[in-house]
């Protein structure tokens, strides 16, 4: 056999010339890399078999609803376009002009090689179904735990702000009447009672410009048989959150926390972060993202923005695709190619699940 005939480890759609990760290198199969590269390959595969991810969007009543989104719309290019390039762990150049400090890296940046432009940025969350809070329930009650980084809140704020570069007064008109009174954003006695109003004002902005929402979070799910490592026959699907719909996860939780008089928590802090960044943009046209996150900690660690367990995420995600994912476990061998499964490190749950189901790579 000639060297040119050797099959190298790879992922569907992520050829060397279209990606800044080289999957012939075992390091590209590490725990952090796999959690964003496999979901991207899954999206490419779904486009190939003409399946559309579930798109969770915000409606005019500030509720989430489900639509479908073409992967070509998600990526802004066809999955097999020679101009499509995946840049993992990169910043998003279009946002550089509206930040005062260093722009953090997001999980995935989509580039159009025809003009060398970055066209989409996405946070990626590979989530297990069911989680510890739902595995004892019926399948229609299964849910995924989702843990969000502060970077996601930053990119949420930047994505909204970027739409208002030429009319930031619209943001200021809504937020200034309340935010101008916050002379010290660390003063919780002043800010906490105003959280419901802050949420109401931001919601008004989102509803008024509902047509501007766009994909922000790529959330594939992988389903197991209960709490075991055995993959379900129908085990993979893809959910995409719009930036506006994503706010429901922490807005709703923050309002519930306020009702229970629980004081400052991660959900409420995330609301404050978003409000502060949008207000700063309205005032100055620039955002000091890292400064907001680092200074407004409220005596809690800022390694993560917030987390929601499966019992909390189920109401937003419940759908035929959550109950019975469309991609079968036997199709994983069409996504992980060239023996790539042998390079996985079973430090993460999905890696371990694949290594406990190696029979799926045996040809029929």
N, C-alpha and C positions, 0 to 999 in steps of 0.2 A: 504494500500500500504506500502510495506517495504521501509526503507530508501535507500536500494540498488537499488530500482526501480525509485527513483526520478531522473528526468532529470535536470542536472545542466547547467547553462549558459556556453556556450563555442563557439569556432570557429573551423571550419572544419580543421582537420589535426593538430591542436595545443593542443593535449591532455597534461595533467599535466606532464606526464613523458617525454614529448618531447619538453618542453618549460620552460623558466625561468619566465614566467608570468602565474599566476593561474587565470583563467577566472571565477571561482566561487567567486572571490574577486572583489567587485564593483570597486576598485581602478584600476584594470586592464582594465577597460573600459573608462578610462579618455581620455581627448582630445589628449594628446600626445601619449599615448600607442596605441589607436585605429588606428591612422594614419599609424602605421607600422605593427601592428598585423593583421589587416583586409587584407591588400594587400598580406601578407604571406599566410593567409588562402585562399585567392582568387587564388593564384598560386597553392596551393595544390588541390583546387577544379577543376581548369582547367586541371591539370594532371589527376585527377579522371575521368573527362569526355573526356579525350584524346584531349584536345585543347592545342595548342602550343602558347605561347606568341610571339608577334612580336619582333624580335631582330634587333635593329638598329646598324649597324656595319660600319666601315670605309673601303672604297675600295682603290685600288692602285692609284686612282686619287684624293685622299683626299676629296672624297664626301661620303655622307652617302648612304647606301642602306639597304633595308629591307630583312631579312631572317626570319626564324622561329627557335625557340630554345625549345628543350624539357625541361620541368621543372626538369627532372632528371639531365640534363646537367647543368642547372642553379644552382641547389642545390648540384650537384655532387653525389647525392644519390636519389633513388626513394622516392617520396613524402611520401609513406607509410612504408618506411624502419624503422625497430625498432632501427636502429643505427643513425637515423637522429635526430638532436637536434637543436632547435632554441634558440639562445641567443640574446635577444634584448638589445640595449644600452650597448654594450660591445666593448672592443678593440679587435684587431686582432693579436694574439700572434706572428704569423710569421713575422710581421713587427717590433716587439720590438727591434730586433737586429740592425735595421738601423735608429733608431731615437736617438737623443741626449737628448731630453726632454721627458716629459710625452706623451705617445701615446694617442690621443683623442679617444673617443668612436664613433663608427659608429652605424647606425640604426639596422643592423641585421648581426649577425655572425652565419654561419652554421657550426655545429660541427658533426664529425663522432664519435659516442660513442664507436665504436669497438676499436679505438686506442686513443680516447680522443684528436683528432687533430682538429683544426679549419681549415676548407677547403675552405670557401668562405666568403667574407665580402661584404655587399651591403648597399648602401644608398637607402632609400625608399621615394618616393614622390607620395602621393595620390593627383591627380589633377582633377579639375572639367572641364567639357566640356559642353557648351562653356564658355569662360571667358568674362569679361566686354568688351574686345576689339573686340570680334567676334560674340557676341550673335545676333546682328542685320543682320549678313551676312547669306549666304546660308550654308547649312550643310557641304558642301565640303570645306568651308572656316573656319569652326569652329576650334578653337585651345584652348590649355590649357596654363595657366600661370604656369611657373615653377620657383621656388625660390630656389637657391642653397646656402648651408652653406659653410663657409670656410673649414669645415671638409671634404667636398666632394673634394675640390682641394687638400687637404692634402692626402687623400686616393688615389686620382688619381696619384699624384706624387709617393707615396709609392708603389703603384701597379706596376708602370713602373719601378721604381728603383729596386724593388725586383727581377724583371726578369733579371737584369744586375748585380747581386751581384758578379758574377764571371767574368764579362767582362765590368766593368764600364768605361773602357777606350773608349768604343764605344760612350758613352754619352759625355765624355770629348773631344774626337776628334771633335765632331760637335760643342759643345758649347764654348769651351775654346777660340777659336780665337776672338769671339765677347765678351763673358762675362768676360774675363780676364781684359778687359779695364774698367769694371764697378767697380772702386775703392770705389764708394759710390753709393749703389743701391737706395738711396733716391734722387739722382740727376736726376730729370726728364728731364732736358735739354739734358743730355747725353743719357738717356735710351729711351725716347719716340721716337726719330727718328729711333731707331733700332728695334722697335717692329715688323714691317713686316719681317725683317730678322730673328729675333728670332723665329717667327712663322714658317717661311720657314725651318729653321734648325730643329726645333722639328718635323715638318711634315716629313722631310727626315728620321728622326729616326723612326717615326711611320710606314711609308711606307716600310722601309727596314725590319722592324720586324712585319709586318702586321699580321703574324700568331700568335703573342703573345697576341693579344687583348683578353679581357675577360670581362664578365659582371661586371658592376659597379653600375648602377642605375636602380632600379626597379620602374617603373612609371605606376601604374594602372590609368585608366581613369574612371570617372563616369559621365554619360551624363544625363542632365536634359532637360526639354522642355523649350528651350530658357533660360531666366534668372530666371525662377520660381524654386521652390523647388520640383516640380513634376518630378519624375524620368521618363526618356524615357523608352519605352517598352524594347528596347535593350539598356542597360545602362552601362554595365561593360566590360572592356577588359584590357589587360596587354601589356605594352611596356617595353622592356629592352634595356638599352643603354650599349654598350661596352665602356670600358674606353677610347679607341681611338676615337670612334664616339662622345663621350661626349664632346671632345675638340672643336668640330665644333660650339657648342652653343656659347662659348665665344671667340674663335678664329675669327670666321666670324664677330661677333659683334664688336670685337676690331678693326679689319681691317676697317670696315665701319666707326667706330668712328674716326680712324686716318685719313681716307680720308676726313672726314668732319671737320677735325682740331678741334675736340671737347676737346682735352687735355686728361688728365688722368680721367678715369672713372672706374667703377667696372669691366667691361670686360677686359680692358687693365691691370688693377691691377691684375686680376686673371692670365693673361698671365705671368706677372712678377713674381708672386708667384710661378707658376709652373716652370718657367725657373730657378729661384734662387734655388729652392729645388733640381731640377735635377742637376744643376751645382755643388752645394755643395756636392751632393752624388758622382758625378764624381770625384771631388777633394779629398774628405775625406772618402767616403764610409758611411757617416752618414748624417742625415738631422735634423736640428733643426726646426721642423715644426712650433710649436707655436711661436717661436722667429721670424720667417719670417713673419707670419701673423700679429703679434702684432707690429712689428717695421715698416713694409712697409705698412702703412695705407694711406699715401698720403692725409692726412687731411680728410679722409672719415671714417665713422664708419665701423667696421669689423664684425658686427653682421651677415651679409650675404655676400656671395661672389658676386652674381649677380642675377638678375631676368630678365626673358624674358616673354612678354605677348603672348597670343595665336596667334596673327597675325604673330609673329616671329617664333613660334614653329611649326605652321601648315606645312610649307614647308618640315620640317624634318620628320613629323609624318603622313602626308597625306597618306591614305591607305583605303582599304575597311573596316578595323577594326576601323578606326577613324570615318568614316562616319556612319557605323552601327556596334556598338560593338556586340560581339557574345554572351555575357551572358545577359539573360533577367532579368528584375527586379524581376520576380517571383522566380528566383533561389537564391535570396539573403537569403531566409529562409533555403536554403541548406548549407549556409556558416555561418550565424549567428544562433547559435543553443540554444535550451533550454531557450528561453525567454531572451537571451542576449540583445536584442534590448531595453528592459526595463531598462537596466543599463546604456544606453548611455546618455551622457550629450550633449545637443544640442548647444554647444559652437562653434562647427566647422560645416562647410557647409554640409559635407556628413552625419554627425550625425543628423543634423536637417532635411535633406532630408529623411532619413530613418524614422524618427519620424513623418514626414508628409505623409508617405506612408505605414502606419502600416497594410493596407489591404493586403500587399504582404505576411504577415505571417499567413494569414487565409488559412487553408487547403481547397483544392478544394472539 
